[in-house]
Each structure stands twice: as C-alpha cells, then as structure tokens.
Amino acid sequence: MTGQDPIAAFRVEAGELLAGIEQALLDLTHDLTSRDLVDTVFRGLHTLKGSGAMFGFDALASFTHHCETAFDRVRKGQVPATQELVAVILSAMDHMQALVDGDGSGLAATGDEILARLHAALGHESQPASALPPADEDASAVPATDQASGWRVTFYLPPDAMTNGTNPLALLDEMRGLGEAEVTALTDRIPSLAELDASQCHIGWQVDLRGDVTREDIEDVFIFVMDDMELDIAPLADAEDGPVISPVEVVAEHALVAAAPVDEPSEPSAPQAGANAPADAARSRTTGTPAESVRVPAERLDVLMDRVGELVIVQSRLAQLANGGVRGPVGELALRSVSEDIERLASELRDTMMVLRMVPVASLFGRFRRLVHDLARETGKAIELSTHGETTEVDKTVIERLADPMVHLIRNACDHGLETTEDRIASGKPAAGQVTLSAHQAAGEVLITIRDDGRGIDRDRVRAKAEAQGLIEPGQQLTDSELLQMIFQPGFSTAAQVTNLSGRGVGMDVVKRTIESLRGTIDITSRPGEGSTVTLRIPLTLAIIDGLLVRVGEGRYVIPLGAVEECIELSLEDDLRSRGRSFVTLRDRLVPFIRMRDMFETGTRPDPHQKIVVIATGGERVGLVVDQIIGSHQTVIKAMSALHRDVPAFAGATILGDGSVALILDTVQLVTVGQTQEERLRAAG
C-alpha cells in the first residue's frame, strides 16, 4: 500500500470496492431475487459514498448516493431488481471509477445521463435527474413544511461502539452543526452496577433537531455505524404529537470523554482532501497498467522477516572474519561456513520474494465477467463465461500485462467465434455460447487457455485473405498450425464487415507482440463447427529463475531448470551412429534431439563425452546436445538489447559470477527453430 499518501490509499481501496460491487451486480443478473446480493451491492455503495465524502471526493459521494438510494429501495422491497436496473448501475460503476481517478470535471453530463436512465429503470421517468425519490415511503410523504420544522432523532449505538473507536460526542457535535439541537440522554438501558461493563456504551440519545435539514443529512452523520445501531428519524411535528419520552438530564460531557477512548480520532476528523488530487495515483481496475500495490498475507511477511534476521547475523560473522578475527585453517573453514549460509539465505530470500510477487490468476479472470456481460448485450448473443484454475499463481507483473491481450482474444471469441442464438439452435447446439478461461502451471510456466464452442476458424477464408495480402504465395504448402498463425499477422482480419468490436485487423498482432515480450508463446487450435482454443504459455516470473548452466563450444548458456527432465550422456560413437536420424532411445522410447553445436555454428569439435539435456516442451520431450553441463545456476534475467531482441531461441541474458554473459535459452522457440533446420537439411539431403 502507498500508506503515506491517503488519497492514493483511498483510490486503491475504492478500486477494490468497485470491483466487489461489480462482481455482485454480475451475480445478480443470474438471480435477481437474491437478498444477499442486493445487500452486498447496497453495503458497497454505502461504504464508497461515505469514504468518498471523507476524503473530499464530493462529486463521487453525491453521485453514489443516488445509486445507493435506488438499491435501498430494492432492499426494502419498494421496487424490484431488474436487468435494466443492474445494467444502469454497471454503467454507473464506470462513471464512479472516472470520478475516483480524476476530479470530476467534464463528467457532469455523463452523470446526469446515467441518473436519468436510473430514474427510468425505477419507473420515475418524469422526475429530474438531480434527485431520486427517498427510499423511505413515509418520509417521502412528509410535507416540506414538516421537514423544514425539524426532526426527532433517537439512537442507540452498538455496545462496542467506543471500543471500536466511535466517539458519541463527535456524532452529537455533527448533529448540532446541522441546526438547533436539543440533546437528551436516554438512560433506560443502563444495567445495575454489578452488571455494568464500563467499556460498553449503555446510553442512548434523543435529539430534537430544528432547521432546514433533510433525512439524508442526518443519515450521513451515522454513515459508519448505521448498519449496527438503532436509529429512528421522525418528523418533529409527528414526534411531538406522539408519546413523550421522559427526558433525563444530559450526561456531563466530561464523563463521556472519560468513557470514550482518548487516543482514537473521531470519524469526521479524517483528513479532508480535494477531489482534484493527482489522478495517476490510482490505476483502472480494467486496464493492463501495472498496479501500485499487492496484498501480502502477514505470514509471508513473517517468513521474510525471519530470513532478514538470519542475514543480519551472518553479516556480523562475515564482518568479524573480514576484520581479521580468525586466521589460518580455522578461519578458512569459518569463511566457507559463512559463504554457505549466505548462499542458503540468498536462495531462501529469492524464493520468499518470488512468493510475495505471486497473485492468483482469479484477479485477472474476474475482470472479464463484466466484459462478457457487455459483449452479450452489444452483440445480442447469449454468452456464458466459466473459469477454471483461478487459484493458479502468477507474477503480478505478468498478470497486469496479460489483461489487454486477453481482452482482444475474448472479444474475438465472442464476436467472430460464437454464433447467434438462432444459428446455434439450428445446428443442434445449446442456445448460449460458452467461453471458458482456464489456467494451470506446467514446467516453470503457466498455461492460460481461452476456449469457445463456436463455429471455429474457416481455413479457406484465412488462406484466401493471406494470399490476397501477399503473406503467402498462392498454393503454398502450410501446416495447419502455420495457417492458423496467420491471424496474428498485422492488419489481418477475416471479418466480413467492420463492427464496433472487431474487423479492422488491429489487435491480434498486438496480442502476439505482447505475449512474446513476456517470453511467452501462443498456440491455437480450431475444429470446424466445434470451436477454437487459444493457449498462452507464459513464464511464472520475469525476474529470477533456476537454470541449468551448460557449455556449447566456447559459449555458455542457461536452460530454465523447470523445463529440464533429465540428463544423459551421448558418446562420440553414438553421435556418429545417429547422424541422419537425430533420435536416441530412452527407456524404449525414441526421443528426438537437436545438436546445439550445429545450430549455433560454433565451428568447434565436439567434446568426447557430450551430454543430452532432455526437456519437456509443448507436451513433447526433446533432447538438447551440449558439450558440458556446468551445474545449476540462480539466474537473474536481463532483457536483451533492442538490436538482439528479435533473435529467436533466446529469452534474455544473465551475468555470471566471473562477469561474463550467458544467454538464456527459450526452449519453445529453440525447439521450433531446431525442427525447422532439421526439416531443411532433410529436404536438401
């Protein structure tokens, strides 16, 4: 959390509140009668309004108040929850996010338009957009003269109110600030002395408030404790005609001060800030911009603290040795012990930091429920979204950078892939199209799959479009995978017409570039009439990996250890015997291998005892022939320069202990390049 900047902290919390409200609204579209979901939306809006007012986001608080009032009416059964009402509130979510991010300037017209739609959804088309009917029907029937004359407010705080930091005096002061107030303490609930708990609040209050005050003004005073307290607000004229409550002399204020926690600030004294604070302190919850913070479980921080404590102890031992505290063989052994401890702690700190950076992929998948909901309304199709593997954890930087590519892929699945309801029924499919997102880890990478059960990709149309754009020669032989990869070419689109969603050929090439910048790959499969599947293979982290350091000729390279299955020896005789077929028999199975020395054209003779590093990639096992296996290596990944970034087979570089550079192999790209070279050599032979 940003901590030192309360406005930035509020924006982060507001983003989380909005995300929670949005998820509840999307769930509500499937069950409009759910009281729990209605209450969840109402509480979220209620909290957002109060927090916005506290931090000076007045435009946000005012706008949110109308949405809160609408759901309060739903909560009280005065109006039903409808799909149209949910759709309007979802639109209001976007407007609230804009008010959180900015100062609200230039957004008034949009807000008024949304409020007008909100009135229409509630059946109040004729009323102005500036105010909704009050949630309480009795209050709405009170003449303006009665409201202007004042209100009788009777309230009892929850027993633990002061323990939780609520100061009753601050609430009474706020009431006095609204107008002329006559305060009476209600002592009818004070228990006997033997049962009295001094830490609890046993007193209630009756406040006769006179002046031009609205019910909403009074409710705002109790906004942070309203859900747990007893609160009755009645027009003063009606209250004076009813039974009279026996007044008790107001308890001396100094006695209340003694009962309340002295070190807790009152609710209204929270720091006020203008709504025009810098907008870049927060990030949109639906964009791919990296987030400023990540929530970390306390136990993970405890582990990190333990490691740091051990490191301080080892550093002290090292300082003593450096100052000549111990010499000779004993000192050498002590130095070696310290070195081993530092190596162990560095490894544990690295693992701990990697865990701190990991976030569940559910935070990514949750964003697309709203996207699919909006796409269904815009296209007129019935679309259902299902997710699997939400607990799979990925580096938070990877999560944020995947957001935009997945938006493009989901849009294409809904717009191009899924048929209309009529076409699906005619072809014997369920009326609702299915889009499935899934994630799982495998061999040091995470596989994210976007699958639809639509019409599939038309190969003939793809080939015709590729030939028309000069991407391939007419009649050129392509594998099915190569043909499907054409859709990721810049400007490529098979859409018959341009729509608001797609058809301009912009997006899929951006998807590929973004995935490749993450050192990932895209696989695509499609069955006519059954749908398409796009699989994104992304490394778990972009910072540090465990690697296997090998030598090929005079160069040294790092193979990601997560992809390595085993290492075997390849003698010179076996190497010569395998020329022309490049296969080795491993436990009665043929495993193809690639000679790295030939691929990198080292110009050196092979070592007498070469090694085969067997790796797993794309569900297959492939061997990489190297001259020497040096050992495991903790690899800090450095990006390639702009000049070398597009060189295939390399994912980055790392600096070794002696200061030299080793290239990190991209095993998927490496196997693809190696297989292509083998096919060319075989064709030439």
N, C-alpha and C positions, 0 to 999 in steps of 0.2 A: 504494500500500500504506500501511497505517497506521503501520508502522515503529516508532514509539515505544512502542506497546503490544504486547508479544509475544503476549499472549492473543488479542487481536483478529487479529493476523497469523496465528496458528495456526488460528483459526476460518476465515479466508479460505482458507488452504491446505487445511484439512480439507474444506471445501465442494467445492473443486476435485478433491480425491482421491475423494470420494464420487461426484461426477458422473462421473469417469472409470471408477470401478468399476461404476457403474450402466450406463453405455453398454456396457462389456464384457459384463456379465451379459445385457443385452438382445440383443447379438450372439450370445451363447452359446445363447440359446433357439432360434436358427436352425441352429446347428451344435454339438451337444453333444459332438462328438468333437474339437473344436479344442484342441490342446495350447497354442497361443499365447494363446488367450483365457483358458484356465484359469490359465496362468502370470500373465497380466495381472491377473486378479482377485486371485490369491494375493499378488502383489507389492504391490498397492494396499492390501489388508487388512493386510499385514505392516508397511508404512510407516505406515499410520494408527494401528496399535496402538503402535508404537514412539514416534511423535510424541505421541500422547495421553499415554503414560506419562511422557514427558519433561516435558510441560507440566502435569502434575498431574491430568489427566483420567483418574483411575484406573478409574472405572466404565466409561468408553468403552474403555480398554485391555483390561479384563477381559472385557467382552462381545465385543469384536472378536476377541480371542484364540480364542474358541470357533469363530467363523466362519472364521478363518484356518486353524485346525486341520482343520476339515471340508474346506476346499479343498486343504490339504496332502495329505490322504488321497486326494482326487481326482487330484491332481498325481502321486502315487506309484502310481496305478493300483489302490489298495486298495478304492475304491468308485467307481461310475460317476457321471458328471454326469447328473442327471435334471431334467426340467422342474419337478418338485416341489422339488428342492433349490434350483434357481435362484429359484423363487418365494419360498421361505423367506428366502433371502439378500437378495432385493429388499425384503422386509418388514423385514429387519434393517437395511437402509440407512436407512429412515425412523427407526428407533429410534436408530441411531447419530447421525443428524442432530439428533435431540432431545437426545441426550447432549452433543453439541457445543454446541448453543445454550444449554442450561441446566446445572443442577448434578446432574441425575440423580435428584433426589428425586421420589418418586411414580411412577417409571418401572420399578421393580424387577419388579413383577408382569407388566408387558408384556414385559420382557426374558426372564423365566422362561418365559412362554408361547411366545415365539419359539424359545427354546432347546429346549423340549420338541418343537416341530414340527421343529426341526433334527435332533434325535435320531431322530424318526420317519422323516424323509426319508433318513437314513443307515442305517435298519434297526436302531436301538437303542432301541425304544420303552420297554423295561423299565428303562433306566438313568435316574438322576436328572438333572434339568436343570442341575444345578450344575457338571457337568464332562463333557466329551466323552472318548471313548476316545483314547488317544495316537495320533498319526499314525504312529509307527514301531511296527510289529507286534512287533519284537524287544524293544523297550523295554516294551511292554505286557505281555509275558510274564515280565518280571523280577519275582521275588518282592519284597514290600515290605521284607523284611529286607536284601536285597542293595542296594536303593535307599537304604535308611537308612544302610548302611555306607559309602557314598560312590561316587564316580565317578572314572575316569581320563579327563581331557580332554587331547587332543592337537590342537594347532592351529598352522597356518602362515598368517600374514597375507599379503595380496597384496603384491607387491614395492613398489608405490607407496603403501602404506598411510600411511606417515609424511608423505610429500609432500602427501597429501590431508588431513592433519590428525589422523589417528588416532594416539593415544598408547598404545603397548602397556602401559606401566606402569599406566595407568588401568584397562585391562582386567584386568590381574593383581590390582590392588587390589580391584576388584569381586569377583573370584573369592575373594580372601581374606575378603571381607566375608560370603560365604555360609557359611563354615565353616573348619575347619582345613585349610590348603592347603600342600602340599609342591611347590615350583616347580622345575623342571629345564629349563635351556636346551638346545635341540637345535641343534647347530652343523654337522650333516651336509650342509647345503646352502650353506655359506659358500664362495664361489668363491676362486680363487687371488688373490693380491694384485694381479696385473696386470689381472685382470678385475673386480676389486671396484668396485662403484658405491656410494659412501658414502651416497647419497641414498635407496637402496633398503633394504628390510627383508629380510635373508637368514636371520634366526634364527627357529626355531620354539620352541614351549614345550610341555612336558608338565606337567600339574597333577594331582596326586592330591588329590582333594577329599573330605574326610570330614565326615559330618554328615547331618542330615535335609534333603536338598536334592533337588529334582525336576529332571528333564531340562529342563522349561520354564524354570526359574530360570536354568540355565546358558545356554540359548539366548538368553534375554533380554539377557545380558551382551554378546553378539556381534550384536545385532539389526541394527546399522547397517552391519556389514561381512560378515554371514553369506553373502550371495549371491556374494561374490568370494573368499572364503577357503577353506582346507581345515580342516575341523573334524570331529573324531571324538570321540564321547562313548560310553564303555562303562562298565558297572558295574565298580567297583573289584575285586570278587571275581573276575570273569571275567578282567579285565586282569592280575591278579597271577598267574593260572594260565597265562597265555599267555607268549609270548617276551618277554624282558626287554630294554628299550631301554637301551643303555649311557648312564648319566647323565653329564652334563658339568656342571661347577660352574656355578652360576647366574652369568650375567654381572653385573658390578657395576652397580648401579642408576644410578650417576652416568654410566657410559658410555652407557647407553640414553638418558638425559636429553640427553646431548650430541648423540646421533644424531637425536632427535626434534625437530621444530620447536618452538622455545621460545615462540613467540608464539601458538600455537594452543591453545585450551582443549580439555580432554578432553571426549569425548562426554557422559559422565554429569554434567558440571558445568553443563549447560544450566540456565537459571533455572527453578526449580520454582514452580508457581502452583497455587492451589486451583482445583478444578473449579467452584467457585461464583462465578467471575468474572462480571461483568455479561453477561447473555445478549444484550442488544441490541447488542453489539459485532459480531455477525455477522448475516447475513441468510440466510433459507432460500433454497436454490437453486431452489425451485419456485414461489415467490410472486412477486408483482409489486412487491415493495418495492424501492426503488432501491438498487443495490449501492453499497458504500462505496468501491470501488476499480475501476480499469480497467487492464488491462495495455497498455503502450505500447511499441512497438518502439524500440530505442535510437536508430536512425537518425532517427526523427521528433523525438526529444528533441534530437538534434544540430542539426537544422534550426531548432528553436525557439531554441536557444542562440545560433546564428548571428544570428538576427533580433534577439534581445535585445542582442547585442553591437553591431550596427549602430545600434540605437536609442540606446544609450548615447553613441555617437559623435555622432549627430545632436543629442542633447540638449545635449551640450557645445558644439556650434556655436551652438545657439539661445541658450544662456546667455551666450555671448560677445557675440552681437548685442544681447541684452537689456541688457547692461552698457555698451552704447554703444561697442563696439569698432570698428564701422564705421558711417559715416553717409553720407547722400546717395544718389545713384542706385546706387552700388556696393553700399551697404548694403541698398537695396531689392531688388536682384537677389539678393543673398545670402540675404535673408529669404525670398524667393519660392522659392529653391532648397531651403532648409531645410523650408519648408512642403510642397513636393512630395515630399521624402524622407520626411517624417513620414507623409504620406498613403499613400505606397507601402508603408512598413513597417507601418502600421496594417492595411492590406489584407492583407499577407502574414502578419502575426501572426494576424489573424482567420481566414484560410484554414488556417493551421497548427493553431490551436486547434480549429477545426471537425473537422479530420482526427483530432486526438487524442481527440475525443469519440466518434468513429465506431467501431462494433464490428460485426463480421459478424453477419448475422441467423441464422447457424448456432447461435449461443449461445442463441437463442430456440427455434429448431426442435428442438434437441437435447433440450429438456425434455419434449417431447410424446411421445417414444418410449415412455417409461415410462407415461404417461397412456393411450396407446392400448393398450399391453400389458395394463394393469389393466382397462380397459374391455372388452377382448375376453374376459378371464376372467370378468368380472362379468356380461356380457350373454350369454355363451355363443356369441358370433358369431366367425367367423374374419375378422380385420381386418388389413390390411396398410397400413403408412404409408410413403409415399415423399415425398421432399423435393427441391426444385429451387431453384437460385439462392441457395445457402447463403452464398456469398461477398459478396452484396449488403450494403453497409454502411449502418447507420442510427445516428442519435444514440443513445447508451446510455440516456438518459432515456426516449426513445420505446420502446426495446426493453423496458425494465422495465415500463412502463405498458401495454404490449400483452399481457403474459403472461396476466392474468386474462381479458380479453375473448376471447382465443384458446382458453383452456380451455373457456369456455362454448360457443363455436362448434364445437369439436371434439367435445365431449360430445354436442351436439345432432346433429351429423353421424353419430356412431356409434349413438346411441340411437334417434333419430327417422328419420334418413335411410337407413341401411343396413338391408337385410332380413336375416332369419335365413338360415342356410346352406340350409335346405330350400327356402325361398321363392326364393332366388337360382337354385338349380339348376332349380327348376320353371319359372322364367321365362327359362331359357337363359343365365344369367349365370355367370361363374366363382364357385366356392364362397366364395372370400374376398372380402369387400368392400374397396374401395380408398379410402383417404383420402389426398389429395395436398396438400401445402403447397408453395407456390412464392412467390418474391419477385423483383422487378426494379425498377429505377429508371426513371422517365419524367418529364421536365419538372419537376425540382425536388421530386418526391415519390416515395415508394416504394409499390409496389402489392404487397400481400400477399394471396394467394388461398388459400382453403380450399375444396377441391372433393371431393365424394364421388360415387360411381357407384351411389347407392341408388335409392329409389323416387321421389324428387322430392317437391315440395310439392303437396299436394292443395288446389287453388284453391277448390273448393266448400266444403271444410271451413273454410278460412281465412275466406271470406266469411260463412259461417254463424256462425262464432264472433264475427267483428267486428260483425255485426248484432245478435247476442244481447247483446253487451256495450255496445251503443249507440255504437260507434266510427264507424259509418257508417249511413246510412239504408237501409232495405230497398229493393233495386233501384237504389241509387245507382251511377252510372256511374264506374268507376275504370279507369285504365290498369293493365296487368299489373304494372308497377313499383310503382305506388301500392298495389295489392292485396298484393303480397309484402312491402312495407314494414310492413304491419300486424303482422307477427310481432315487431316491435321495440317494440310498444306495451306499457306496464306491465301486468303480470298476464295477458298474452295467452299461451295455450298451446293447441295442438290435440291434445295427448296424450290418449288415451282413458283412461289411468289414471296415477296418480302413482307414480313409482318412486324409488329412491334416487338416480338420475341426473338426472331431469328430470320435468316435468309440472306444476309448480306455477306456471309463468309468471314465475318470478323468474330473471333472468339476461340475457335478450336486450335488455331495455330498459337494463340497466346497461351492456351492451356498447355500445349506441348512444351513451349519455351519455359513456362513456369515450373513444370514438373522436372524438366531437365536441369534447371537451375538449382533444384533441390537434390540433384544427383539421383533422380528417380527416372522411371520409365513408364510408358503407357502400353498396355496390351488391350486389344479389342477383339471380340468375337461376336458373331451375329448369325442367327438362324432365321431364314425367311419365314415369316408368319409366327415366330415364337418369341422374338425379341433380341435385344443386344446386351452385351456385358462389357463394361469398360473397367479395367483393373489398373489402379495406380500403385506402383511399387516405390515406396519412399523409405529412405533410411530412418531409423528410430531417432537419431540425433545428428546434428550438423557440427558438433563441437569436437568431441573426443571419441575414438573408437579403439577397441582392442584389435591389433593387427598381427599378422604373421610376416616377419621381415624375411625376404628371400633375395638371392643374387642371381641375375641373369647376365652372363658375360661380365662386364665390369660395372654394370649398373645395379642398384638396389631398389627394390620395390616392396610395397606393403599390400598384402591381401587382407581384406576385412575378415577377422577371425570368425565372425558369425556365419560366414559362408563356407568355411573350411570344414570338411567332414573327416578326412584322414590324409596321411602322407605315406607314400610307399616309394621304394627305390626302383629306378629304371637303369639297368646296367647298359654299357655301351653296346654289348651284343644284342640285348633286347631292343635297343633303339634302332640298330641297323636292321634287325629282323622285321621290325614293324613298319619300315619305310613303305609307303604306298597305301597303307590302310589306317594308321594312326588310331589303333584300338589296343587296349590292354584288357586282359581277362582278370576280373576281380571278383573272387568268390562266385565263379560260374556265370558271371555277367560281363558283357562287353561294355567297357567304358571308353568313350572317345576322348582323346587328349589333344592338346594344342602345344606345339613346340614354341615356347616363348622366345627362344633364341632366334628362330627363323622369323617370327612375327616382328620382332624389334630389330632384325637385321644387325645383330651385334658384330658380325664378322670375326667372331672368336670360335675356337674349337670347344666342343662340349667337354665338361668335366667327366672323368672316368665313371663316377657314380652320381648320375643325375637323379633327381627326385621328382615324383609326380605328386602335386598337391590336388587332391580331389575336392572339388567344390560343388555345392548344390545351387542351381540357378534355374528359375522357372520350372521347378518340378523335375528337372533333369540333373544327372551327375556328369560332370566334365572334369577331365584332368588337365592341369597346367604343368608342363615340364619346365623345371628350373634347374640351375646348376647347383645351388646350395640353399639349404634352409638355415637361416641365421638364428631365428628364435622369435618368441612373442615380443610385441612392442606396443606400448601405450602411445597411440598416435593422435597428436593434436593436428586437426585438419586445417590446412591453409588453402585458401582459394587460389586457383590458377590465375595467371595474368590474363589480361584481355587478349593478348596475342595467342595464348595457348588454350583458351577456354573451350574452344570448339574441337580440340583434338580428341578423337574418340578413344575409348578404353581407359581414360584417366579421370578419376573423380576429384583429384586435388593433389596436394603435396604436403610433406611434413619435413621437419628439420630433425636430424638425428643427433645423438649425443656428441659426435665429433664435429658438428657444424655442417655436415654435408646434407644434401637434399635427396629424399627418396620420394618417388611418385607413388600415389595411392591408386590401385587398380579398381576400375569399375567393372566388376565381374560380369554383369549382364551385357554391357557394351563390348567387353573383351571377347566373350564367347561369340557374340554376333559377328564381330569383325573377323575372328579366327575362322568361323564356319564359312564366311564369305570367301576368305582367302583359300581355304581348302577346296571349296567348290570350283574356284577359278583354276587352281592347279590341276584338279582332277579333269576339268574340261580341256585344259591345254594339253594334258598328257594323252 
